[in-house]
Amino acid sequence: MPRATCFMLILICFGASAQVQDYEGYKDPALFTRMPHYFLTTKDSVVETPFDSFEFRVKNGTQKVEGRHLHYTYDFDESAGTAAGFLQIVRNYQAAAKRIGGEVLMEDVRATTIRVAKNGQETWVAVEAFNEGREYELNIIERQLMKQDVVADAAALKSGLKENGHVEVPGIFFDFGKSEVKPESEPALNELTALLQANAAMRVWVVGHTDNVGAVESNMALSGARAAAVVKALVQRGIAPNRLAPHGAGPYAPVASNAADEGRARNRRVELVAQP
């Protein structure tokens, strides 16, 4: 049997042990199963945090990623014989990730960092083995922005435009690398609509901004497409299209340093700019 096929079968086909069982209700994460004869044995074997950050090792240092955090600790069933080696665990997860389009961002003899972009979701995975392979951990971040619970109301948006000529519109969301406005943007779009309905002479540029990760050309295209998507949503709510103009600024007008994830998150935004 080809070696690559064996890797996949190791992850998806294994026998249950009569000696060790998973803690009640625990199961593997969505993207991966587990190594054979490893179990989630205690209450602390799975820890979920709705929004958190984790420092992933990458080739040139570390990368902090924010989102839903899942932590798994797998223990080997000693009655099954000899535990897998460090490198065997690493290679199995790498092979499984590559099978679904993932990329390896770092590896050493007992650890690896993997990133998977699938179905509009960017997932980061850190795999690390311990104790001669008898234990290994997964740290998984399903990358996302912190939920924006507070949006600027129409009065605040108007004030910002009057005082500064431009104003950020918090609460407009897009999936990673996508330009479709997400449904949870509805409250912010409602305030934008109220602003424009109450000020019939107001004309604005809707400006999309990105961080500086990736090629400038793709960021320019993405920011323009996101601005156009917001304009489309406002036109669908009855705002005359001649009062709105989309523009993509890409990474060219940051409001924070792109050296850290917090700054990059602030730079990915939508603004209104007053037209004359």
C-alpha positions in Angstrom: 0.0 0.0 0.0 1.4 3.4 -0.9 2.8 5.3 2.1 0.6 8.4 1.7 -2.5 6.2 1.7 -1.3 4.6 4.9 -1.0 8.0 6.6 -4.7 8.7 5.9 -5.8 5.2 7.0 -3.9 5.6 10.2 -5.9 8.7 11.0 -9.3 7.4 9.9 -9.2 3.7 10.8 -8.4 2.5 14.2 -9.8 0.0 16.7 -11.3 0.8 20.0 -9.5 -0.2 23.1 -11.0 -2.3 25.8 -8.8 -0.6 28.4 -9.2 3.2 27.7 -12.1 5.2 26.5 -12.8 8.8 25.7 -14.3 11.0 28.4 -18.0 11.0 28.0 -19.2 13.0 25.0 -15.8 14.0 23.7 -14.9 13.5 20.1 -12.3 14.6 17.5 -12.3 18.1 15.9 -14.1 18.6 12.6 -11.1 18.5 10.3 -9.1 15.6 11.7 -9.6 12.3 13.4 -6.8 11.0 15.6 -3.8 8.6 15.8 -4.7 5.0 16.5 -5.0 4.0 20.2 -5.0 7.6 21.5 -7.9 8.9 23.6 -9.4 12.0 25.2 -9.3 10.5 28.7 -10.1 13.3 31.2 -12.4 16.2 31.6 -9.6 18.6 30.7 -8.7 16.7 27.5 -10.9 19.1 25.5 -11.1 22.8 26.3 -13.1 25.2 24.1 -12.9 29.0 24.4 -15.3 31.0 22.2 -12.8 33.8 21.5 -9.1 33.6 22.3 -5.6 34.0 20.7 -2.8 31.6 20.3 0.9 32.1 19.2 1.6 29.7 16.4 5.2 28.9 15.4 5.9 29.7 11.8 9.1 29.5 9.8 10.2 33.1 10.6 9.0 33.3 14.2 5.5 33.3 15.5 2.0 34.4 14.4 -0.7 35.3 16.9 -4.1 34.2 15.5 -7.5 35.1 17.1 -10.8 33.2 17.0 -12.5 30.2 18.5 -9.9 28.2 20.4 -10.0 24.4 20.7 -7.4 22.5 22.8 -7.2 18.7 22.6 -4.9 16.4 24.7 -4.6 12.8 23.5 -3.2 10.1 25.6 -1.9 6.7 24.4 -3.4 3.5 25.6 -0.4 1.7 26.9 -2.1 -1.7 26.6 -2.0 -1.3 22.8 1.8 -1.7 22.6 4.2 0.9 21.5 3.2 4.5 21.1 3.8 6.4 17.8 7.0 8.4 17.5 7.1 12.1 17.4 7.7 12.3 13.7 5.0 9.8 12.9 2.4 11.9 14.6 3.7 15.1 12.9 3.7 13.4 9.4 0.2 11.9 9.8 -1.4 15.3 10.6 0.6 17.0 7.8 -0.5 14.4 5.3 -4.2 14.6 6.4 -4.1 18.4 6.1 -2.5 18.4 2.7 -5.3 16.0 1.5 -7.8 18.8 2.2 -5.7 21.6 0.8 -3.9 22.6 3.9 -0.3 24.0 4.0 2.5 23.4 6.4 3.9 26.6 7.9 6.4 25.0 10.3 7.8 21.6 11.3 10.3 20.0 13.5 10.8 16.5 14.8 7.9 16.7 17.2 5.7 19.7 16.2 4.1 21.3 13.2 1.9 24.3 12.4 -0.8 23.8 9.7 -3.2 26.3 8.1 -6.3 25.1 6.2 -8.6 27.4 4.3 -11.8 25.5 3.6 -15.5 26.6 3.0 -14.7 30.2 3.8 -13.1 29.3 7.1 -9.4 29.7 7.9 -8.2 27.2 10.5 -4.8 27.1 12.2 -3.6 24.0 13.9 -0.5 23.4 16.1 0.4 19.8 16.7 2.9 18.9 19.4 3.9 15.5 20.8 5.3 14.9 24.3 6.5 12.1 26.5 8.2 9.9 23.8 5.0 10.1 21.8 2.6 8.8 24.5 0.8 12.2 24.5 0.2 14.9 22.0 -1.8 18.1 21.8 -3.7 20.0 19.2 -4.3 23.8 19.5 -6.8 24.9 16.9 -7.9 28.4 16.1 -10.9 28.9 13.8 -9.8 32.4 12.8 -12.4 35.2 13.1 -12.7 38.8 14.2 -14.1 39.4 17.7 -17.9 39.7 17.5 -18.8 43.4 17.2 -21.6 43.8 19.8 -21.5 47.6 19.6 -22.2 49.5 16.3 -22.0 53.2 15.7 -25.5 54.7 15.4 -26.6 57.0 12.6 -26.0 60.1 14.8 -22.4 59.0 15.6 -21.7 58.3 11.9 -23.0 61.8 10.9 -20.9 63.4 13.6 -17.7 61.7 12.5 -18.3 62.7 8.9 -18.9 66.3 9.9 -15.9 66.6 12.1 -13.3 64.6 10.2 -14.7 64.1 6.7 -14.6 60.3 7.1 -15.8 57.8 9.7 -15.2 54.1 10.3 -18.3 51.8 10.2 -17.8 49.1 12.8 -19.8 45.9 12.6 -19.5 45.1 8.9 -18.2 41.5 8.4 -16.8 39.4 5.6 -15.4 35.9 5.6 -11.6 35.5 5.2 -10.7 36.4 1.6 -14.3 37.0 0.6 -16.3 40.0 -0.4 -19.9 39.0 0.5 -21.3 40.9 3.4 -22.2 38.5 6.2 -25.7 38.5 7.8 -24.4 39.7 11.2 -23.6 43.0 9.5 -27.3 43.8 9.5 -27.3 46.2 12.5 -24.5 48.3 11.0 -26.2 48.4 7.6 -29.4 49.5 9.2 -27.6 52.5 10.8 -26.0 53.4 7.5 -29.4 53.3 5.8 -30.9 55.5 8.6 -28.1 58.0 8.2 -28.6 58.3 4.5 -32.4 58.4 4.6 -32.3 61.2 7.2 -29.8 63.2 5.2 -31.1 63.3 1.6 -28.3 65.5 0.2 -25.5 63.4 1.6 -23.2 61.7 -0.8 -20.4 59.4 0.3 -17.6 57.2 -0.9 -17.7 53.7 0.7 -14.1 52.8 1.2 -12.8 49.3 1.9 -9.4 48.7 3.6 -7.3 45.6 4.2 -4.2 44.7 6.1 -0.9 44.2 4.3 -0.9 40.4 4.3 -0.6 39.0 0.8 -0.1 40.7 -2.6 -1.0 44.4 -2.9 -2.9 43.7 -6.1 -5.1 41.1 -4.5 -5.7 43.3 -1.4 -6.7 46.2 -3.7 -9.2 44.0 -5.6 -10.6 42.6 -2.3 -11.1 46.0 -0.7 -12.8 47.3 -3.8 -15.1 44.3 -4.0 -16.0 44.6 -0.3 -16.8 48.3 -0.8 -19.0 47.5 -3.8 -20.8 44.8 -1.8 -21.7 47.4 0.9 -22.9 49.8 -1.7 -25.1 47.1 -3.2 -26.6 46.3 0.2 -27.5 49.9 0.7 -29.0 50.3 -2.8 -31.1 47.2 -2.0 -32.4 49.1 1.0 -33.6 52.0 -1.1 -30.6 54.3 -1.2 -30.1 56.0 -4.6 -27.0 54.6 -6.3 -25.8 58.0 -7.4 -25.3 58.9 -3.8 -22.8 56.1 -3.2 -19.4 55.3 -4.8 -17.3 52.3 -3.8 -13.5 52.5 -3.6 -10.8 50.1 -2.5 -7.8 51.5 -0.6 -6.2 48.1 0.0 -3.4 48.4 2.6 -2.5 52.0 1.8 -4.2 53.7 4.7 -3.5 51.7 7.9 -4.7 53.0 11.3 -2.4 50.6 13.2 0.8 48.7 12.7 0.5 45.6 10.6 3.3 43.9 12.7 0.7 42.3 15.0 -2.6 40.6 14.5 -4.5 43.2 16.6 -3.2 46.0 14.3 -4.1 44.0 11.2 -7.6 43.4 12.5 -8.1 47.2 13.0 -6.8 47.9 9.5 -9.4 45.6 7.9 -12.4 48.0 7.9 -15.0 49.9 6.0 -15.2 53.7 6.1 -17.5 56.4 4.8 -15.8 59.5 3.2 -17.9 62.6 2.5 -18.2 63.6 -1.1 -18.4 67.3 -2.1 
